Amino acid sequence: MATYNPDVFELHDLEHAKSIILTDEAQVSTHERWISETPYLLAQLQQWCQIEGAAQVLDFGCGIGRVSKALIEQSSAFAWGVDGSQAMRAHAVSHVNSARFAALSPQLLDAATLAG
Ligand SMILES: C[S@@+](CC[C@H](N)C(=O)[O-])C[C@H]1O[C@@H](n2cnc3c(N)ncnc32)[C@H](O)[C@@H]1O
């Protein structure tokens, strides 16, 4: 049985992190997947959730913030990116590069939500 190993996401090189998030598939590179699948995913998300105005979105397992970045660029939404990997959270802050984005650990999310 396969065992989940969170260390696979502790990647300090941004391009390596991207290649783990969207792996190369037959004939389709990480980069091609990134630019074709991200807008598709965002359109699906908008269809399901109709994110409007200054909505707050929780992007759990945000990685380097691929979805949060696209969402923030297309809307007035705020995004909270949560990721168990410290390296991914650090990438996310610089990749999204927006005052409407913050990255936090699952532990901090728990503390914040359990406190209220
Ligand atoms: C395949 S990547 C996807 C990243 C992003 N959602 C995207 O689509 O670009 C999965 C991410 O989820 C995070 N992750 C996996 N299990 C998690 C957990 N139990 N709690 C928090 N983060 C988790 C990993 O660290 C990794 O950054």
The ligand as a MOL file (V3000), in Angstrom:
LIG
                    3D

  0  0  0     0  0            999 V3000
M  V30 BEGIN CTAB
M  V30 COUNTS 27 29 0 0 0
M  V30 BEGIN ATOM
M  V30 1 C -0.4990 18.5720 -6.0220 0
M  V30 2 S -0.2100 20.0080 -5.0120 0 CHG=1
M  V30 3 C -1.5460 21.0440 -5.5730 0
M  V30 4 C -1.2900 22.5150 -5.3310 0
M  V30 5 C -2.4290 23.4540 -5.7720 0
M  V30 6 N -3.7150 23.1190 -5.1980 0
M  V30 7 C -2.5580 23.5070 -7.2760 0
M  V30 8 O -3.5160 22.9440 -7.8140 0
M  V30 9 O -1.6890 24.1000 -7.9160 0 CHG=-1
M  V30 10 C -0.8190 19.4780 -3.4230 0
M  V30 11 C -0.4800 20.4400 -2.2770 0
M  V30 12 O -1.2730 20.0720 -1.1530 0
M  V30 13 C -0.4740 20.0850 0.0180 0
M  V30 14 N -1.0580 19.1180 0.9540 0
M  V30 15 C -1.2500 17.8060 0.7470 0
M  V30 16 N -1.8440 17.2300 1.8230 0
M  V30 17 C -2.0410 18.2320 2.7150 0
M  V30 18 C -2.6170 18.2830 4.0210 0
M  V30 19 N -3.1280 17.1830 4.6170 0
M  V30 20 N -2.6470 19.4610 4.6680 0
M  V30 21 C -2.1450 20.5830 4.0760 0
M  V30 22 N -1.5730 20.6070 2.8480 0
M  V30 23 C -1.5390 19.4360 2.1750 0
M  V30 24 C 0.9290 19.7350 -0.4490 0
M  V30 25 O 1.9350 20.2300 0.4330 0
M  V30 26 C 0.9780 20.3790 -1.8410 0
M  V30 27 O 1.5200 21.6790 -1.8060 0
M  V30 END ATOM
M  V30 BEGIN BOND
M  V30 1 1 1 2
M  V30 2 1 2 3
M  V30 3 1 2 10
M  V30 4 1 3 4
M  V30 5 1 4 5
M  V30 6 1 5 6
M  V30 7 1 5 7
M  V30 8 2 7 8
M  V30 9 1 7 9
M  V30 10 1 10 11
M  V30 11 1 11 12
M  V30 12 1 11 26
M  V30 13 1 12 13
M  V30 14 1 13 14
M  V30 15 1 13 24
M  V30 16 1 14 15
M  V30 17 1 14 23
M  V30 18 2 15 16
M  V30 19 1 16 17
M  V30 20 1 17 18
M  V30 21 2 17 23
M  V30 22 1 18 19
M  V30 23 2 18 20
M  V30 24 1 20 21
M  V30 25 2 21 22
M  V30 26 1 22 23
M  V30 27 1 24 25
M  V30 28 1 24 26
M  V30 29 1 26 27
M  V30 END BOND
M  V30 END CTAB
M  END
